C-alpha cells in the first residue's frame, strides 16, 4: 500500500465518510485498500499448514475478518488500523479452520502430551529440557520427537495471540484477541493492566528460553520474517524452523499454565 500524503488523506476521508454516514461505496473502497493485509496474513498462516490447505481458501476466510475489523474499528481512538485488523483477520482464518476440524484428534492429543512433558521436565530440572530429555520422557527417540513436532505444528497457529488472549477469554467466557485489547485499551484501565501483565509474563518466559527458540519467536512474531527466511538465516530447513517454533510455543504454554 502506497504511503503517500495523498493516499493517507484519501483513506482518512473514506474512514470519515463510512463512519459518519455509513456509505456503502466508502466501505467497499476501504476493503479494497486493505485487502493486501489479508494476503499477507494468509501467507504467514499457510506456512505452518499442510499443502492440502489452499492459500486461496485462507484468503477467503480472512476477508470476513477484514470486513469485521473495518465495521468495528474506531479511527477516533488513534490506533493504527493495520495492527487491529491483522489480529481480526488471523482470528477469522483460525476460527474457520477449527470449524472444519482439519486437525485429527490424535494430533491434538499428541500436542497435549508434549506440552505436559515440557512442563514436568522444566519443574524437575529447573531449566529448559533438551530434546533428548523430552524424547526420553515420551519414550521415543529424537527423530520420532522431531516427526511428532512436525505433526503438532499444525495445531499451533497464531500461538502468541492465543497466549495473550487466554486470560481475557477465560474471564469473559468468550474469545479475546490482541486486536480486542488494542481497541479497548483507552477505555478499560483494568484490561489494559491485565494485558500488560500478560505481556511481561510472556516476555520473561521468552527471555528464559534457549537462544535458538528465542530467536525464532522474535524473528517470526516481532520482525515478520517467514519460516523460510528464518531457515535461510539460521542455515536450516523451513521444516526444522517449524519444529523449533512448535517446541518454543509448547514450552511457553506449559510455563504460562503454571500456577503463580
N, C-alpha and C positions, 0 to 999 in steps of 0.2 A: 504494500500500500504506500503510495507516494506520501512523503511527509513534508508537504509544502504549505505555505501560509494559505494559499488559495484553497487547497483541499481541506485543510483544517477548518477554514471559515465555512466552506460548503457543508461539511459534516456537522458542524455546530448548528448551522441553520436547519439541517434536516432533523436533528435532535429536537430543536425548539419547535419546529413545525409538528412533529409527531407527538411530542409530549403535551403540547398546549392544545392542539386541535385534533389529534388522532388521525391525521391524514394518512390514508392507505398508501398513497404514492410515496410519501416520505419513508414509511416503514419498509416498503419494498426496496427502496434505494439504500437504506441502511443495511438490510440483509445482504444485498449485492456487494456493498462496500466492504463488509466484514467477513464475507464468505471465505476468503483465503485462510482465516483463522481455523475454520472447520477442517480444511485440508491439512493444515499444519498439525492440528491435534490428532486427527485420524491417522496421519503418518506415524506419529510417535506411539500411539496405542497399537497400531498394526505391527510395529517392530517386535512386540512381545507375544504375538499370536501365531497360531498355526497358519500355514499358507492357504488352507481351505477357507479361511475367513477373508472375504474380499474387502479391499480398502474402500471401494465404491459404496459398499453397504455401510461401512463405518461413517462415511461422509453423510450418507442419507440420515443415519441416526443422529449425527452431530448437528445437522441443520435444525432439528427440533430444539436442541439445546441453545443454539444461537438465537432462534426466534424467541424462546422463553427469556433469554438474557436481555434482548432488546426491549421486550414488553415490560420487564420488571426493573430495568436499570433506571436510576435517577441521576441525571447529569449534575443536578444542583449540589449533590454531596461532594463533588470534587474528586472522585476516584476515577482511575483510568478504566475505560470500558473493557479494553483487551484483557486486563487482569481478571476482571469479574467474569467475562464471557468464557474464557478458557476453561475455568472450573465447571461452568454450566454445560459446556459442550462435552467435556470429558464425562461428566455425570450422566448425560443423556446416552452417550455411547455405551458406558458400562452398564447402565440400567437395562438397556435393550439386550446386550449380550447375556446378562444374567437372566433375563426373562425367557430367553430361548434355551437356557440351561445347556450351554455349549461345553461346559467343563464336566467331565464324568465325576460322579460322586466318589469314586475310588481315588481320583486325583486330589480332590478336596480333603479326603481323609489322610492321604499321604502328607499334604501340606500341614495339617494339624499335628501329625506325628513328628515331622521335622521341627516344627516350632516348639513342641514340648521337649524335644531332645536338646535344643539350644538352651531353653530355659533351665532345664535340670542341670546341664553341664556348667552353665555360667554360675549357677548358685553353688555348685560344688567346687568349681575351680577358681572362682572369683576373677575370671578373665574370659575373653572370647575363646571358645574352644576351636581347636584346629580341625580341619576336615577329617583327618584320620580318627579323631576322638568322636566326632559326630557319627561317622560311619560305624565305628565300633558300638556306639550306643544303640544304633538302629540295626545292628547285627548284619552289616553288609560291608563291602569293600569300597574304596574311594571312587572307583569307576562307576559302581552302582549308585553311589550317592550323587555323583555328577549327573547321571542319567535321570535320577529322581528329581534333582533340582531343575533340570530342563523341563520335565513334566509339570512341576509345581509352578514354574514361572508363569504359566498361562492363567494362574488364579490370582496373581499379584498385581493387577493393573492399578495404576494411579495410586500406588500404595501410600505415599506420603500424604496425599489429600485425605485418604481414608483415616490415617492415623491422627491427623489434625482434627478431623471431624468426628472422631469416635465419641469423645466425651460429650460434645454438644448433642449428638444423636441420642445417646443413652439418657441424657437428662430430659430431652424434649419428647422422646418417644417416636421421633421421626428421623429423617435423614438430614445431614448437615454437610456443607462443603466449605472449602476455603473461600469460595466466592460469597457464600452467605455471610461469613464473618466480615469480609471486607465491606460489603454493602451496608451492614447494620452497625458497624463499629462505632460510628459517631453518635448513635442514639442508644447504645446499650453498654454502659461502662462495665457492668458485671461480665457480660460476654466478652468484652474486649480484654478484661483481666484474665479470663479463663483461656482465651486463645493465646494470649501472650505467654501464659504459664505453660501451656502445652508446647509452644514453640521452644521455650527454654529447655523443657524436658527432652524434647526431640533433639535439639542441638547438642545437649550434654550426652545423650545416648550415641549420637553420630560421632562425636569427638572421641568417644572411648572405643570406637571400632578400629580394627586393623586398617593400615594405611590404604590398601587396595580397595576394600569395601567402601571406606570413607570417600576416596577419590571418585569411585564410580557414581555414588549417590550425588556428590557435589556437581560433577560434570553433567549428569543426566537431568537433575531436578533444578539446579540453580544456574547452570551455564547453557542449558538447552541443547547439549550435544545429543546426537543419536547414538544408539548402541554400536552401530558400525563405526562411527567416528571415534568413540571411546576405545573400541577394539584396535583401531589403527594407531591411536596414541599409545596404548599400552603394549602393542605388539602381540595381541591375542585375537582369536576369532570372535565374531559377533555372538556366537552361541556361548562362548566362555564368559563374555561380559554379562550376558543374560543370566548365567548361573551365579556369577558374583553378585549381581543385583538382587536376585532372588534370595540368596543367602543373607545378604545385608538386611533386606526387608524382614525376613523371618526373625532375625536377631532383634531388630527394633521392636517388632510386635511382642516378642517374649519379654523384652525389658520394660516396655511401657505397660504391659499387663501385670507386672509385679506389684503387689500391694505396697503402699507407701509405708 
